[in-house]
Amino acid sequence: MIKFWLLQTAAGILKMGELMSQKEARRAQVLDLLKEGVINAQEASKRMGVSPRQVRRIVRRYQSEGLAGLISKKRGRTSHRRLDEALRATAVEFIGAHYRDFGPTLACEKLKEHHQITLSVESTRQLMMAAGYWRPRKGSTICTHPMRERPARFGEMIQIDGSPHDGFEGRSARCDSRRRWLCAGSWQDRLVKEMRRVGINNMEHANAWLPAFIADYNRRFAVSPRDASDAHLAYCGTAEALARTEVRSGDPNTLEEPLLSVCEPGAAHRNHGHRVGATRRKDHGA
């Protein structure tokens, strides 16, 4: 029979309760039931989620130390996995100097690539949050459109971002994705920040640097198609046979049915009310 010889004042129990976790408080309740004979050791082990042998060890600590014996000995100690303070300070310094508006994933990559600081993305996120460089997203984002299945073959879909974007962030002439595909696509955030990091301020330098960026981006994120065949079809007709004109109205930069984008430099304010020529090809380009 297990004997308990624990004497505590009500004030002591309340004080100790402030330091206990819910799990530890529940264990105290189970041990009280065990002490009173309401349950046996086997039932206590089930309720606490430990083995009968562990129950006996917990009971001995409870007898000798009271409620304090139920509190984890690790509480208040520094974790062995905690980052070195000097490393934390160095990482935060580099993030603040170069990557304060980067996301945690990209900042983590750049710390390893350019400063030989290897952290997990979660550690980087925590450091950025503590420094005020990153705010956690609250709640889940509502998806208004279902995810599109990835096309199986090269050439089954062409994506074009026709929106103007200040790829140089005001450092030089505006980078307009209607003239170049330099700032188009899902990589827009990475591309703009990389150009800033390496000091690119004009289209000439950007276009010379872009192939290396594309190669690195593809190395990280490219996915091989399920079908290796090419979906593009050769057009055997003539451009003259497909040429047409229409008078512009509404949006000066698009041709309706199908929706086409006018790529003429400076066309945004010049096409309204004018005739614009377009050539249709079987790959749906213009």
NORURNOR-V838593 format. One record per residue. N is the residue number from 1. PSI is psi in whole degrees, 0 to 359 (* if undefined). OMEGA is omega as a letter, one per 40 degrees, with the letter a starting at -180 (999 if undefined). Layout:
# NORURNOR-V838593
N|PSI|OMEGA, N|PSI|OMEGA
This chain:
# NORURNOR-V838593
1|135|a, 2|128|a, 3|142|i, 4|133|i, 5|67|a, 6|124|i, 7|123|i, 8|148|i, 9|159|i, 10|323|i, 11|321|i, 12|321|i, 13|317|i, 14|319|i, 15|316|i, 16|326|i, 17|332|i, 18|337|a, 19|350|a, 20|146|i, 21|169|i, 22|322|i, 23|317|a, 24|324|i, 25|322|i, 26|324|i, 27|321|i, 28|321|i, 29|318|i, 30|319|i, 31|326|i, 32|320|i, 33|323|i, 34|319|i, 35|320|a, 36|356|i, 37|11|i, 38|324|i, 39|162|i, 40|178|a, 41|324|i, 42|316|i, 43|323|i, 44|321|i, 45|324|i, 46|316|a, 47|327|i, 48|348|i, 49|31|i, 50|172|i, 51|160|i, 52|325|i, 53|319|i, 54|327|i, 55|317|a, 56|322|i, 57|319|i, 58|320|i, 59|318|a, 60|319|i, 61|321|i, 62|322|i, 63|321|a, 64|328|a, 65|350|a, 66|209|a, 67|330|i, 68|332|i, 69|346|i, 70|348|a, 71|136|a, 72|133|i, 73|344|a, 74|346|a, 75|132|i, 76|348|i, 77|151|i, 78|133|a, 79|142|i, 80|341|a, 81|1|a, 82|140|a, 83|144|i, 84|137|a, 85|322|i, 86|320|i, 87|318|i, 88|314|a, 89|319|i, 90|316|i, 91|314|i, 92|323|i, 93|314|i, 94|320|i, 95|315|i, 96|325|a, 97|326|a, 98|333|a, 99|28|a, 100|337|i, 101|12|i, 102|156|i, 103|161|a, 104|322|a, 105|312|a, 106|320|i, 107|321|i, 108|317|i, 109|317|a, 110|326|i, 111|319|i, 112|319|a, 113|321|a, 114|346|a, 115|5|i, 116|36|i, 117|113|a, 118|113|i, 119|162|i, 120|160|i, 121|321|a, 122|320|i, 123|319|i, 124|318|i, 125|316|i, 126|318|i, 127|317|a, 128|323|i, 129|316|a, 130|327|a, 131|354|i, 132|15|a, 133|350|a, 134|135|i, 135|130|i, 136|145|i, 137|129|a, 138|127|i, 139|172|a, 140|149|i, 141|131|i, 142|125|a, 143|113|a, 144|343|i, 145|137|i, 146|151|i, 147|135|i, 148|136|i, 149|139|a, 150|129|i, 151|147|a, 152|334|a, 153|153|i, 154|132|i, 155|359|a, 156|339|i, 157|138|i, 158|127|i, 159|132|i, 160|128|i, 161|110|a, 162|12|a, 163|140|i, 164|142|a, 165|134|a, 166|79|a, 167|335|a, 168|3|i, 169|41|i, 170|0|a, 171|341|a, 172|198|i, 173|149|a, 174|133|i, 175|112|a, 176|116|a, 177|351|i, 178|341|i, 179|331|a, 180|157|i, 181|19|a, 182|321|a, 183|17|a, 184|157|i, 185|178|a, 186|351|a, 187|9|a, 188|316|a, 189|313|i, 190|317|a, 191|311|a, 192|317|a, 193|325|i, 194|320|i, 195|323|i, 196|318|a, 197|320|a, 198|1|i, 199|32|i, 200|128|a, 201|3|a, 202|165|a, 203|323|a, 204|310|i, 205|324|a, 206|315|a, 207|330|i, 208|327|a, 209|335|a, 210|318|a, 211|321|i, 212|321|i, 213|317|a, 214|317|a, 215|317|i, 216|320|i, 217|316|i, 218|324|i, 219|324|a, 220|321|a, 221|351|a, 222|143|i, 223|128|i, 224|140|i, 225|152|i, 226|328|i, 227|123|a, 228|352|a, 229|156|a, 230|127|a, 231|353|a, 232|146|i, 233|140|i, 234|140|i, 235|127|a, 236|357|a, 237|194|a, 238|155|i, 239|324|a, 240|327|a, 241|337|a, 242|358|a, 243|143|i, 244|165|i, 245|157|i, 246|155|a, 247|133|a, 248|141|i, 249|158|a, 250|228|a, 251|118|a, 252|354|a, 253|6|a, 254|149|i, 255|127|a, 256|156|i, 257|83|e, 258|167|i, 259|120|i, 260|155|i, 261|131|i, 262|123|a, 263|14|a, 264|129|i, 265|132|i, 266|20|a, 267|349|a, 268|329|a, 269|11|a, 270|345|a, 271|345|a, 272|125|i, 273|3|a, 274|161|i, 275|135|a, 276|129|i, 277|143|i, 278|142|i, 279|125|a, 280|136|i, 281|164|a, 282|346|i, 283|8|i, 284|15|i, 285|176|i, 286|*|999
